[in-house]
Amino acid sequence: MSLLCIGLLTAAMEVRCIETDSFTLRWQHSVEHSGWYEQYRLSGQQFLLVESAVQQSGAGMEPAPDARLVDGWWISRPAASLGIPELILPDSAFTSPMQLCLQSDCQPLRSWLTGNKDSTTPVRLFAGTQTPVDNEH
């Protein structure tokens, strides 16, 4: 099992690591106000994008050329996925909070942290190597 680590991007970064092999990020586009999600798998010290989907196109969120329409979502699965070492995720005051889903447990991204939940500081996600702080939410 891999470790997904979550922390605020500050000098005194609180970090929480959770055992998981995959996760999903869900959010609402700030202009189109439609859903978007990305599913990732952890591979060593990197994230691999497994699937992405948008509910509609427009304002910089065009479906990938290989996307197919399934139940109102344009879903795409990359043929090859480059390893991503970390994700830096800002929140927007114009949308509902980004959701982090571990299996079927979806919570606002910042609720996975226990300390400072300042909504103006970006959140950093990275694959960890240390012992997890906890593995349940």
Secondary structure as UniProt FT lines:
FT   STRAND          3..8
FT   TURN            11..12
FT   STRAND          15..19
FT   STRAND          22..28
FT   TURN            30..32
FT   STRAND          35..43
FT   TURN            44..45
FT   STRAND          46..54
FT   TURN            59..60
FT   TURN            65..66
FT   STRAND          68..70
FT   TURN            71..72
FT   STRAND          73..76
FT   STRAND          86..89
FT   TURN            93..94
FT   STRAND          99..102
FT   TURN            103..104
FT   STRAND          105..108
FT   HELIX           109..112
FT   TURN            119..120
FT   STRAND          123..128
//
